[in-house]
Amino acid sequence: MVTKEQGEIMSMNGDSLVYPGRFAANWKLWGDLSDVYPGNVPPSYPTIPPIDYAIDVSRLRRIVG
């Protein structure tokens, strides 16, 4: 993991970074099962502080395998 400042420097160099903070809206969408189970009530998520880091994936491409 790298900080935001380190990530900005690395991205200028063309390195591959993943920013988990960009997925927050999708996490709620992916957890919604109401299309499959009509009676399902999606959980209410508490607000969390912004995720301010990046993960360098340039070296490790196969984490699960």
HELIX and SHEET records of a PDB file:
HELIX    1   1 LYS A    4  MET A   12  1                                   9    
HELIX    2   2 PRO A   20  PHE A   23  5                                   4    
HELIX    3   3 ALA A   24  TRP A   30  1                                   7    
SHEET    1   A 3 VAL A   2  THR A   3  0                                        
SHEET    2   A 3 TYR A  53  ASP A  56 -1                                        
SHEET    3   A 3 LEU A  17  VAL A  18 -1                                        
END                                                                             
